[in-house]
Amino acid sequence: MPNVYAEEANNESTLTQAITTAQTSGGTITITGNITTNDMITINAPSQTITIDLNGHTITRTGGNTVFHITNGNVTFKDDTGNGKVEKNDGIAIYADTGSNVTLNGGNYIGGGAFPAVEVNGATLTVSGKTYIEATTDIGISIHDTSTVEVKGEATIKGEKQGISVGGTGSKLTVSDNVNIEGEYGIGVFGNNSDVTIDGGNIKASSFAVSGNGSQTTNSTIKITGGNLESTGSAAIYHPQTGTLTIEGGNITGKIGIVARQGTIDIKGGKITASGNGTDSVGDATENGGKIQLPLGTAVIVDNKSNGYSTTANVTINGGDFDTTSSDPVVSLKDDENDITIEKGNFNKPVNTKYLNSDKYYVDFVIDDEHVIVVGVNKNSKINTADIPKPTKSGYSFINWYNESTFDTIFDTTSEITENKTVYARFTKNSSVTKYYVEFVVEGEDSTTIYVRSGRTIDKSDIPEYKKEGFKLDGWYLDKEYTKKFDFTTPITADITLYAKYTKDDVINENPKTSDNIITYISVGILSFGALLIARRKITE
């Protein structure tokens, strides 16, 4: 593949000639000086691969509204210096049109006026490396019909109005790695059947970090598996459209976490933090002529009261962490328990029981009287071991879950759940000397906990004595099935739980009686040197 050079620093003719040659033969065009052009630079190179190396220089246009218009071919813009730039202060820096495949790998792409910095229409765009895109008054990247856009690496996308807009029909956007997206709005999802996946990056907005439009967006698919989505002034995610929103990971932060007015929202993971106070309106939704006021500090709000929506929103929570300032982590404005279903989740405030699945029993795992982890269990079934939380607390060690806040009896995780239940986390404060707890459990109910220094054996005087009438203690075991008997000469090097095993005492009762077998004592003889008791047993037929 030949290299073609634009050698003149400010002569657009050499750049035009280089592109003309590359359109038929491909190759790399290295910019060796700043170039100002009066005309739009069009690249139409079917089946060709062209690389334009900005090489630390600037290409700008004085007239029209677009610097580069790529109509066909595989075109890569690169810059290893960090200073290379394509700039149109009142227009578009890069326009990727139908059939083209464009890559921006490094360099700065600046647009202005009522235009995006980069526009994609029916094309494929990949933004990677340390690419910087900024629209000084409009949208950073504007995506239209059937386009596919991937933003990754350490790219930065800024738009005064919006970082990225996904519109048209059937467009796809993927965001990952350490990307930064900023604007009044972060990512706007518009049009029909738009598909957005967020797997990383930082999306920060003064309004919504991710949002749709109730009248313009239909059947969108949004999936969040990672990254940080932050709104400094409103809801982090606004979902007024039909379609699906799935959250499996990431950190979502705002005055409200999510406001949904239509669509299906499925929350399986991630963390939602809502830190607002008071009330405020979100979007243009109204009721009886006025904007609806929503409670700030709420993780998830379903608003099915607003006028003008043809369908309703439904939310299922099956995991995730929820940290709110509101007393109600999730709220349905219509007070309809069918709008929200909670299967399980990690909440810092108690949830309203009306949102719990009536087909299940729930175990509330309480940590320090505040932090509540809700786990739904099929009625009369055992809790899934993977759903049992393992909490941590700085400076403390977790001991076990207990049935009472006074830590009297241990929660038996192997028993069937036959009702809604609340259990409590017990911790012990760590000391400078490493100690381990040894818990002695009797029949899954009574328990005694002692602490032993690492490497030492259990002092015999610390072993509790439990007496059970008609039984004798066989020993202490490491498992509930009594298959591994504990040797008290063993040094303690970890937290352990010991279970008491009892066997029936075979000592004959001195006076047993049954309806069929009566023992009587019938003869007593008294001797001069003592007394002799002679017992004769009579067996009744």
Secondary structure, DSSP 8 states (H G I E B T S, - for coil): --EEEE--TT-HHHHHHHHHHHHHH-EEEEE-S-EEESS-EEEEEEEEEEEEE-TT-EEEESSSSEEEEEEEEEEEEE-SSS--EEEETTSEEEEE-TTEEEEEESSEEEE-TTS-SEEESSSEEEEETT-EEEESSSEEEEE-TT-EEEE-TT-EEEEEEEEEEE-SBS-EEEE-TT-EEEEEEEEEE-SBS-EEEEEEEEEEESS-SEE--TTT-BSEEEEEEEEEEEESSSEEEEE-SSEEEEE-SSEEEESEEEEESSEEEEE-SSEEEE---SEEEEEEEEETTEEEEEETT-SEEE---STT-SS-EEEEEEEEEEEESSS-SEEETT--TTSEEEEEEEESS---GGGB-TTEEEEEEEETTTEEEEEEEETTEE--GGGS----BTTEEEEEEESSTT--SB--TTSEE-S-EEEEEEEEE--SS-EEEEEEEETTTEEEEEEEETT----GGGS-----TTEEEEEEESSTTS-SB--TTS---S-EEEEEEEEE-----SS-B-SS-B----EEEEETTEEEEE-------
